[in-house]
Amino acid sequence: MGAAVAIAFLGGLIAGSFLTVVGHRVPRGESIVGPRSRCTTCGAQIAAYDNVPVVSWVLLRGHARCCGESISARYPLTELGVGALYAATVAVLWGEGGGEVALGLVFVTMLVAVTLTDLEERIIPNKILLVAAVLGAAIAALADPGSLPERAIAAAAAGGLLFAAALAYPRGMGLGDVKLAATMGLFLGRDVGPAILVALLAGSLAGLAMIARDGAAARKRAIPFGPFLALGGVVGLLAGDQMVSWYLGTF
């Protein structure tokens, strides 16, 4: 398994580099296939040797070769983060079969993509959710068709819960969050419960921290909820089954 985890980490670095492109282009309606990556400051095309995940950023000392402008650290951090998520997914799900591993990798890829778009543009693109949902349903149908009813119920329950929250407090919850929660239910099944709980707790703690720091002014400032859902999704994927089993065994 060690070799598989190492390969997953390297694959995650490459996927992370691609996801930074997705996060930048999809909200703007641009193609993710072409043209090749360009400097966001001067528009010069980035050479392949300057586009190696993490390594190029380190060798360039965080500055573009073409114009010398600073390159945000979010690029290598995203690449390393996706590499770590891929490695963790393979390590945790390896014993559950290739289908579960494939579902997990697609799932974390989607979570990172929507986190980037929500943080940058305050939007969770339908295109990303739709592609992930189609892939997830197809993989589940091939690897574990018996799980599809549970996944459908979980998707409806998670989406319905957040839809009710959006109706009650539209300023704090958007329809993009609702659709993301439903997609998470499709991937996680019953484990979406702990995922939503973690997301709500994390979002609440972040809101309280902002109020403690900024006072009443924080109440007028909206923060994207997608990243908190993504955090909950990762917890649900890697530890949700244990959390559900503990809850059922305790109560």
C-alpha positions in Angstrom: 0.0 0.0 0.0 2.9 2.3 0.6 3.7 2.6 -3.1 0.0 3.3 -3.9 0.0 6.1 -1.3 3.1 7.6 -2.7 1.8 7.5 -6.2 -1.5 9.0 -5.0 0.5 11.9 -3.4 2.3 12.6 -6.7 -0.9 12.4 -8.6 -2.5 14.8 -6.2 0.2 17.3 -6.8 -0.6 17.2 -10.5 -4.3 17.3 -9.8 -3.8 20.3 -7.5 -2.0 22.2 -10.2 -4.9 21.6 -12.5 -7.5 22.5 -9.9 -5.9 26.0 -9.5 -6.7 26.5 -13.2 -10.2 25.2 -12.7 -10.8 27.4 -9.7 -9.7 30.5 -11.8 -11.3 29.7 -15.1 -14.6 28.0 -14.5 -16.3 30.9 -12.6 -15.2 33.2 -15.5 -16.7 30.9 -18.1 -13.3 30.1 -19.6 -12.2 26.8 -21.0 -10.1 24.5 -18.7 -8.7 22.8 -21.8 -6.9 25.7 -23.4 -5.1 27.9 -23.9 -2.0 27.0 -21.9 -1.5 28.7 -18.5 -0.5 32.3 -18.6 0.9 34.8 -16.1 -2.1 36.5 -14.5 -0.1 39.8 -14.3 1.5 40.2 -17.7 -0.3 37.5 -19.8 2.9 35.8 -20.9 2.6 32.0 -21.5 4.1 29.9 -18.7 6.7 27.4 -19.9 6.3 23.8 -19.0 9.4 23.8 -16.8 7.9 26.7 -14.8 4.7 24.9 -14.2 5.9 21.8 -12.3 3.8 21.5 -9.1 5.5 23.0 -6.0 9.0 22.6 -7.4 8.8 25.5 -9.9 7.4 27.8 -7.2 10.3 27.0 -4.9 12.9 27.3 -7.6 11.4 30.7 -8.8 11.3 31.8 -5.1 7.6 32.7 -5.5 8.1 35.1 -8.4 7.1 34.9 -12.1 10.1 34.5 -14.5 8.4 36.7 -17.1 7.7 39.8 -15.1 9.1 39.2 -11.6 5.7 39.6 -10.0 4.9 37.6 -6.8 3.2 34.3 -7.3 0.6 33.6 -4.5 1.6 30.8 -2.1 -1.9 29.4 -2.5 -0.7 27.6 -5.7 1.9 25.3 -4.0 -0.3 25.1 -0.9 -3.2 23.8 -3.0 -1.0 21.3 -4.8 0.4 20.0 -1.5 -3.1 20.0 0.1 -4.5 17.9 -2.8 -1.5 15.6 -2.7 -2.1 15.0 1.1 -5.8 14.4 0.5 -5.2 11.9 -2.3 -2.6 10.1 -0.1 -4.9 10.0 2.9 -7.9 8.8 0.8 -5.9 5.9 -0.6 -4.5 5.0 2.8 -7.9 5.0 4.5 -10.0 3.5 1.8 -7.5 1.0 0.4 -9.0 -2.0 2.1 -12.5 -1.2 0.9 -11.8 -1.8 -2.8 -11.0 0.2 -5.9 -14.5 1.6 -6.3 -14.4 3.3 -2.9 -11.0 4.7 -3.6 -12.1 6.1 -7.0 -15.2 7.6 -5.4 -13.0 9.2 -2.7 -10.6 10.7 -5.1 -13.3 12.2 -7.3 -15.0 13.5 -4.1 -12.0 15.3 -2.7 -11.2 16.7 -6.1 -14.6 18.2 -6.2 -14.3 19.6 -2.7 -11.1 21.4 -3.5 -12.4 22.8 -6.7 -15.5 24.3 -5.1 -13.5 25.6 -2.2 -11.3 27.5 -4.5 -14.2 29.0 -6.5 -16.1 29.9 -3.4 -13.2 31.6 -1.7 -12.2 33.5 -4.9 -15.5 34.3 -6.5 -18.1 33.4 -3.8 -19.7 30.9 -6.2 -20.1 27.1 -6.4 -20.3 26.3 -10.1 -23.1 23.9 -11.2 -20.7 22.5 -13.8 -18.3 21.2 -11.2 -21.1 19.7 -9.1 -22.8 18.1 -12.2 -19.6 16.5 -13.4 -18.8 15.1 -10.0 -22.3 13.8 -9.4 -22.3 12.0 -12.8 -18.9 10.4 -12.1 -19.9 9.5 -8.6 -23.2 7.9 -9.6 -21.5 6.0 -12.4 -18.7 4.7 -10.1 -21.2 3.7 -7.4 -23.4 1.9 -10.0 -20.5 -0.1 -11.2 -18.8 -0.8 -7.9 -21.7 -1.0 -5.4 -25.1 -0.7 -7.0 -26.8 -1.8 -3.8 -25.7 1.5 -2.2 -27.5 3.7 -4.6 -30.8 3.9 -2.7 -29.0 4.9 0.5 -27.0 7.5 -1.5 -30.1 9.0 -3.0 -31.8 9.3 0.4 -28.7 10.9 1.9 -28.5 13.4 -1.0 -32.1 14.3 -0.6 -31.8 14.6 3.2 -28.6 16.7 3.1 -29.9 19.0 0.4 -33.3 19.3 2.0 -31.7 20.3 5.4 -29.6 23.0 3.9 -32.5 24.2 1.6 -34.6 24.7 4.8 -31.7 26.7 6.3 -31.4 28.8 3.1 -35.2 29.6 3.2 -34.9 30.5 6.9 -31.7 32.6 6.5 -31.0 33.4 2.8 -28.2 35.8 3.7 -26.3 33.0 5.4 -26.9 30.1 3.0 -27.0 30.0 -0.8 -28.4 27.5 -3.2 -24.9 26.5 -4.2 -24.3 25.3 -0.7 -27.6 23.3 -0.9 -26.5 21.6 -4.2 -23.1 20.9 -2.7 -24.6 19.2 0.3 -26.8 17.1 -1.9 -23.8 16.0 -3.9 -21.9 15.2 -0.8 -24.8 12.9 0.3 -24.5 11.1 -3.0 -20.9 10.3 -2.4 -21.0 9.7 1.4 -24.3 8.0 2.0 -25.1 7.9 5.7 -21.7 9.4 6.5 -23.0 12.8 5.2 -24.6 13.3 8.7 -21.2 13.8 10.5 -20.0 15.8 7.5 -22.9 18.3 7.8 -22.5 18.5 11.6 -18.8 19.2 11.3 -19.5 21.9 8.7 -22.1 23.6 10.8 -19.9 23.5 13.9 -16.9 24.9 12.0 -18.9 27.6 10.4 -20.4 28.6 13.7 -17.0 28.8 15.4 -15.7 30.9 12.6 -18.6 33.2 12.9 -18.2 33.6 16.6 -14.5 34.2 16.2 -15.3 37.0 13.7 -17.8 38.6 16.1 -15.3 38.4 19.0 -12.7 40.1 16.8 -14.7 42.7 14.9 -17.9 43.1 17.1 -21.2 44.1 15.5 -19.5 44.9 12.1 -18.9 41.1 11.6 -22.6 40.5 11.4 -22.7 42.4 8.1 -19.9 40.5 6.6 -20.7 37.3 4.7 -18.3 34.4 4.7 -18.6 31.5 2.2 -19.9 28.3 3.6 -18.6 26.1 0.9 -15.2 25.6 2.4 -16.8 24.5 5.7 -18.9 22.0 3.9 -15.7 20.8 2.1 -14.0 20.4 5.5 -17.0 18.4 6.8 -16.9 16.3 3.6 -13.3 15.3 4.2 -14.0 14.4 7.8 -17.1 12.4 6.6 -15.0 10.6 4.0 -12.1 9.7 6.2 -13.8 9.2 9.6 -17.6 9.4 9.0 -18.2 5.6 9.3 -16.4 5.5 12.6 -18.3 8.5 13.9 -21.7 7.0 12.9 -20.7 3.6 14.4 -19.7 5.4 17.7 -23.0 7.3 17.8 -25.1 4.2 17.2 -23.1 2.2 19.7 -23.4 4.9 22.3 -26.9 6.1 22.0 
